[in-house]
Amino acid sequence: MVEADPVPITIPVQLPSSDEAVALAQYVKRIGYEDVNKFASPCITYGGRTEADVMWSAVCVLQRQLADAGFAPR
């Protein structure tokens, strides 16, 4: 059975200034798959995907959204 496409969710975030947005963009630029794998549970899955894979996907989405908002890491 093929799962239906999930409905995207929007999480509004208000940061106090562009400094926080720049710093967050730098932080997520430096996170690697190995980092999320270290913190992910090896026993938890989401829709057949490992927790680390889902975490990494979310980090990549955050990187793209920050870049789209003008906060691309240097």
VENPEHU-V205828 format. One record per residue. N is the residue number from 1. RES is the residue in one letter. SS is DSSP state (2 for helix, 1 for strand, 0 for the rest). D_FIRST is the distance of its C-alpha to the first C-alpha in whole Angstrom. Layout:
n res ss d_first
N RES SS D_FIRST
N RES SS D_FIRST
//
This chain:
n res ss d_first
1 M 0 0
2 V 0 4
3 E 0 6
4 A 0 9
5 D 0 13
6 P 0 15
7 V 0 18
8 P 0 21
9 I 0 24
10 T 0 27
11 I 0 29
12 P 0 33
13 V 0 35
14 Q 0 39
15 L 0 41
16 P 0 45
17 S 0 46
18 S 2 45
19 D 2 46
20 E 2 43
21 A 2 41
22 V 2 42
23 A 2 42
24 L 2 38
25 A 2 38
26 Q 2 40
27 Y 2 38
28 V 2 35
29 K 2 36
30 R 2 37
31 I 0 34
32 G 0 32
33 Y 2 29
34 E 2 31
35 D 2 32
36 V 2 29
37 N 2 28
38 K 2 31
39 F 2 31
40 A 0 27
41 S 0 26
42 P 0 24
43 C 0 23
44 I 0 21
45 T 1 17
46 Y 1 16
47 G 0 12
48 G 0 12
49 R 1 15
50 T 1 19
51 E 2 21
52 A 2 24
53 D 2 21
54 V 2 20
55 M 2 24
56 W 2 25
57 S 2 23
58 A 2 25
59 V 2 28
60 C 2 27
61 V 2 26
62 L 2 30
63 Q 2 32
64 R 2 31
65 Q 2 31
66 L 2 35
67 A 2 36
68 D 2 35
69 A 0 37
70 G 0 40
71 F 0 40
72 A 0 39
73 P 0 40
74 R 0 43
//
